């Protein structure tokens, strides 16, 4: 049994910056729309009208704010015959995949992950996939999984 190191704090920081930037973008749309209506139409819209138009997009952004805490809950364990990933607060998800069932491996690297050396690895099998999120040295993990897969076939 071997535990893999994942990027807890960096990925949480990246998710926080992403959420804040989306909310700022919605605010800039609000300012631009207010300015355009005032300049082009010569009217001043009621602020509650503008706020109601932009409230739904802001709520959609805030709905996904749980991604900020998600990296802090990830635990990845390599066993001799399978890999196990435990993540989440509510719901708590425990994904396990035997190496012999792995058909394809995909590596997804976000911008900060590219700079700091972490990525998400997806192990595809006939019934779906297991995601190993925010793991350091993803290419090494891929080679370990491929080696263990050959060992169990």
Secondary structure per residue as TSV (DSSP state, phi and psi in degrees):
chain	resnum	aa	ss	phi	psi
A	1	X	-	360.0	130.7
A	2	X	E	-139.1	127.6
A	3	X	E	-90.7	138.7
A	4	X	E	-97.9	144.1
A	5	X	-	-83.3	128.4
A	6	X	B	-118.0	161.3
A	7	X	-	-87.5	92.4
A	8	X	H	-76.5	-59.4
A	9	X	H	-74.9	-41.0
A	10	X	H	-64.1	-43.8
A	11	X	H	-68.7	-36.6
A	12	X	H	-64.1	-40.2
A	13	X	H	-64.0	-42.9
A	14	X	H	-62.3	-41.8
A	15	X	H	-66.3	-36.9
A	16	X	H	-64.3	-45.9
A	17	X	H	-62.5	-39.9
A	18	X	H	-62.9	-44.0
A	19	X	H	-66.1	-43.3
A	20	X	H	-63.7	-40.6
A	21	X	H	-66.6	-35.7
A	22	X	H	-66.0	-41.4
A	23	X	H	-66.4	-38.2
A	24	X	H	-65.4	-37.6
A	25	X	H	-62.9	-40.9
A	26	X	H	-63.7	-39.9
A	27	X	H	-64.9	-40.7
A	28	X	H	-66.3	-34.9
A	29	X	H	-63.2	-41.4
A	30	X	H	-58.6	-48.2
A	31	X	H	-64.0	-43.5
A	32	X	H	-65.5	-42.8
A	33	X	H	-64.5	-41.1
A	34	X	H	-63.7	-41.9
A	35	X	H	-67.9	-44.2
A	36	X	H	-62.1	-44.7
A	37	X	I	-64.2	-41.0
A	38	X	I	-67.9	-36.7
A	39	X	I	-80.0	-49.1
A	40	X	I	-78.9	-42.3
A	41	X	I	-95.7	-14.8
A	42	X	-	70.8	14.8
A	43	X	-	-108.8	161.9
A	44	X	-	-118.1	107.9
A	45	X	-	-70.7	149.8
A	46	X	-	-66.0	138.6
A	47	X	H	-64.7	-30.6
A	48	X	H	-67.5	-29.3
A	49	X	H	-66.5	-47.0
A	50	X	H	-64.3	-42.1
A	51	X	H	-64.2	-37.6
A	52	X	H	-68.2	-31.6
A	53	X	H	-69.0	-31.5
A	54	X	H	-101.8	-1.1
A	55	X	H	-69.2	-42.1
A	56	X	H	-62.9	-46.6
A	57	X	H	-60.4	-37.2
A	58	X	H	-65.9	-38.2
A	59	X	H	-67.2	-35.7
A	60	X	H	-63.8	-39.0
A	61	X	H	-66.6	-44.7
A	62	X	H	-69.2	-25.6
A	63	X	H	-61.9	-33.4
A	64	X	G	-91.7	12.8
A	65	X	G	-70.0	-10.9
A	66	X	G	-66.4	-14.7
A	67	X	H	-67.5	-15.2
A	68	X	H	-70.9	-41.3
A	69	X	H	-88.0	-15.9
A	70	X	H	-57.0	-44.1
A	71	X	G	-62.8	-23.5
A	72	X	G	-75.1	-11.9
A	73	X	G	-107.0	3.5
A	74	X	-	-81.6	131.8
A	75	X	E	-132.7	122.3
A	76	X	E	-117.9	129.2
A	77	X	E	-130.0	128.8
A	78	X	E	-96.0	125.1
A	79	X	-	-106.8	167.8
A	80	X	S	-62.0	-27.2
A	81	X	S	-120.0	-6.4
A	82	X	E	-156.3	169.6
A	83	X	E	-123.2	142.7
A	84	X	E	-128.5	132.5
A	85	X	E	-124.7	122.5
A	86	X	E	-115.3	128.4
A	87	X	E	-152.7	158.9
A	88	X	-	94.8	158.4
A	89	X	S	-103.0	-56.5
A	90	X	S	-144.8	108.6
A	91	X	S	-80.7	153.3
A	92	X	-	-89.6	120.1
A	93	X	E	-109.2	130.7
A	94	X	E	-121.1	103.7
A	95	X	E	-101.0	133.6
A	96	X	E	-133.6	138.1
A	97	X	E	-140.2	131.3
A	98	X	E	-79.9	142.8
A	99	X	G	-61.1	-33.6
A	100	X	G	-66.1	-18.6
A	101	X	G	-91.3	-4.7
A	102	X	-	-72.2	125.3
A	103	X	-	-107.3	-33.3
A	104	X	E	-147.7	150.2
A	105	X	E	-127.2	132.4
A	106	X	E	-126.0	137.5
A	107	X	E	-115.4	125.1
A	108	X	E	-117.2	122.2
A	109	X	-	-118.7	117.0
A	110	X	-	-76.7	174.6
A	111	X	H	-60.7	-51.9
A	112	X	H	-66.5	-31.1
A	113	X	H	-65.6	-36.0
A	114	X	H	-65.2	-38.9
A	115	X	H	-75.0	-35.6
A	116	X	H	-104.8	-3.5
A	117	X	T	87.4	29.8
A	118	X	E	-126.1	158.6
A	119	X	E	-155.5	171.5
A	120	X	E	-106.0	132.0
A	121	X	E	-110.9	129.1
A	122	X	E	-111.1	127.1
A	123	X	E	-105.8	110.7
A	124	X	E	-90.1	140.7
A	125	X	E	-136.0	172.7
A	126	X	T	-58.4	-28.3
A	127	X	T	-95.3	2.9
A	128	X	E	143.3	-145.1
A	129	X	E	-147.4	158.9
A	130	X	E	-114.9	129.4
A	131	X	E	-102.5	127.4
A	132	X	E	-104.8	94.9
A	133	X	E	-83.0	143.1
A	134	X	E	56.4	41.2
A	135	X	E	-92.0	139.9
A	136	X	E	-76.5	149.9
A	137	X	S	52.6	59.8
A	138	X	H	-62.1	-37.1
A	139	X	H	-63.7	-35.2
A	140	X	H	-67.5	-39.0
A	141	X	H	-63.5	-41.2
A	142	X	H	-61.2	-45.2
A	143	X	H	-66.1	-36.5
A	144	X	H	-64.0	-45.1
A	145	X	H	-64.1	-42.4
A	146	X	H	-63.9	-40.1
A	147	X	H	-65.5	-44.5
A	148	X	H	-68.5	-30.5
A	149	X	H	-66.1	-44.9
A	150	X	H	-63.2	-33.6
A	151	X	H	-67.0	-32.8
A	152	X	H	-96.5	1.5
A	153	X	-	-93.0	360.0
